[in-house]
Amino acid sequence: MTEMPDFASTSLMSTRADTPPVRRADGVWRSAWRRFRRDGVGMTSLAIVLAYALLIACTGAGLVARHWQDEVGVPDAPPSFAATSASERAALPAAAAAAARAGVDISDVDPLAPRYKEWDLRAAQYHAQARPIAATLPLGADRLGRDVLSKALKGTQISVSVGVLAAIVATLIGASLGALAGFFGGWIGDLVEWGYNVLTAVPDILLFFAFAAVFGRGIATLVLIMGLTGWTSQYRQVRAEFLKHSRRDYVRAAEAIGASAGARMFRHILPNVSHVILVRMSLMVVNFIKAEVILSYLGLGVATDQVSWGTMLAESQSELILGHWWQLAAATVAMAVFVTAFSLTADAWRDALDPKLRGQQR
């Protein structure tokens, strides 16, 4: 007896064969990165920020600007592109001056003159062989003969590191407290809100001055001062976002299927408010860099044996009177390029992570 074909199983098999495999949806960060790559300004700014990060890493490891404190040039030596023949002739190296003094015979006045000649000749040979003094440098020299380019690189490392580390500390504190206060509310929110109101009653810059005067100067002190006093703006925005999102349907649905409070806070709400945290953090980095520059300019920032953009600006104040502008220009350009690139990168990430813009950018 001939068996009848099973049309149901045959139809099901053909349907399965013709159906393409289901593609798993990308996560929040992968989708954001795909949208971010389409932003030319954002990618260019990110490249500049990464170049700064690489430069800071090389400087911290001692591969770049390791001898920034050495006197490698004539005091106030001009930049190589701005030097003239007259200035080069006027800026005689110390070795040449010592050799000129060695040719003067004053033995009839001072019996130790022959010894002076010998000492001057030895000093001249040492400077000429071990550490030659340059009449010009790529970006000039400061009043002590230190290379401005090396100082700018080392100052970039310190200023950016202080700003970024302080912003990370402040973001961790502000975002955590804002999430707790906005999600749980009640006595937890009241307690955190009380601390916020007490801290915001005093201007940030006055708190910086007060803590810097009490705890002294140094990188660690600056990071702690700014991080412990600058989290309030991050807290305010994160609290408002968590208050808004904690009552939305997708969070209530997650609660209905048994998601814990931590899962709802950090797996569901946090990705949807990450663009707010990122933008606020970028603003904090810029503000903390400015605060470090102001404190160092006033003598309350980094230690005396360190250099930052603030100390370079403070030193250039007296140099501008003599027309020596290159240290001011180096610090200003380095700071302006980084701050601009960092802000544009953060704006591009905000647009890529913003839930309201996701549907428009697909």
Sequence and secondary structure as in RCSB ss.txt:
>XXXX:A:sequence
MTEMPDFASTSLMSTRADTPPVRRADGVWRSAWRRFRRDGVGMTSLAIVLAYALLIACTGAGLVARHWQDEVGVP
DAPPSFAATSASERAALPAAAAAAARAGVDISDVDPLAPRYKEWDLRAAQYHAQARPIAATLPLGADRLGRDVLS
KALKGTQISVSVGVLAAIVATLIGASLGALAGFFGGWIGDLVEWGYNVLTAVPDILLFFAFAAVFGRGIATLVLI
MGLTGWTSQYRQVRAEFLKHSRRDYVRAAEAIGASAGARMFRHILPNVSHVILVRMSLMVVNFIKAEVILSYLGL
GVATDQVSWGTMLAESQSELILGHWWQLAAATVAMAVFVTAFSLTADAWRDALDPKLRGQQR
>XXXX:A:secstr
      HHHHHHHHHHHHS        HHHHHHHHHTT HHHHHHHHHHHHHHHHHHHHHTTSSSTTTTSB B T
T  BGGG  HHHHHHS  HHHHHHHHHT   TTT TTHHHHHHHHHHHHHHHHHTS  BS BTT B TT BBHHH
HHHHHHHHHHHHHHHHHHHHHHHHHHHHHHHHHH HHHHHHHHHHHHHHHTS HHHHHHHHHHHH SSHHHHHHH
HHHHS HHHHHHHHHHHHHHTTSHHHHHHHHTT  HHHIIIIIIHHHHHHHHHHHHHHHHHHHHHHHHHHHHTT 
SS TT   HHHHHHHHHHHHHTT  HHHHHHHHHHHHHHHHHHHHHHHHHHHH HHHHHHH 
